[in-house]
Amino acid sequence: CTDERVNQVTKDLFVKYPDLEAFANADQKELERDIYSTGFYKNKAKNIIACAKKLIEEYDGEVPRDIKALTGLAGVGRKTANVIRGNIYREPSIVVDTHVKRISQKLGLTKENDPVKIEYDLMDKLPKEQWILYNIQIITHGRNVCIARRPKCGECTLQKVCPSCEV
């Protein structure tokens, strides 16, 4: 699901479900209808409810900062856990989304395909204080310049250091 679609859906969703308790007590079928346009709505609705319940029951309604605790929440994988750690807690983290994976490979920073292995490769190669910024910059770069099907290598500020440059 795109960030744009998520932002459209959550605008109304957070009005209807204003707090964690509202999500924990949501009717799954109704929540499915509310998030239908995001795709995979049945699993997402089930995971949202389960996650909200676990946050209330085990974490007193607080989102944990530990990667193991985060990935123990329903529907939360390493990517989401690292987004939370970086954006909420400002803990250095590498978020491997489709753009970070593709562009890191193009730049020769990793040869791996597995997101966890890519994450560790980038952790080894990038200064820790740059991890969050790298995520933001590379995701933006992937959306606007190094587009998967039609990279704009002629406009790319990384063309001199990119072994995959097509200029």
Secondary structure, 3 states (H helix, E strand, C coil): CCHHHHHHHHHHHHHHCCCHHHHHCCCHHHHHHHHHHHCCHHHHHHHHHHHHHHHHHHHCCCCCCCHHHHHCCCCCCHHHHHHHHHHCCCCCCCCCCHHHHHHHHHCCCCCCCCHHHHHHHHHHHCCHHHHHHHHHHHHHHHHHCCCCCCCCHHHCCCCCCCCCCCC
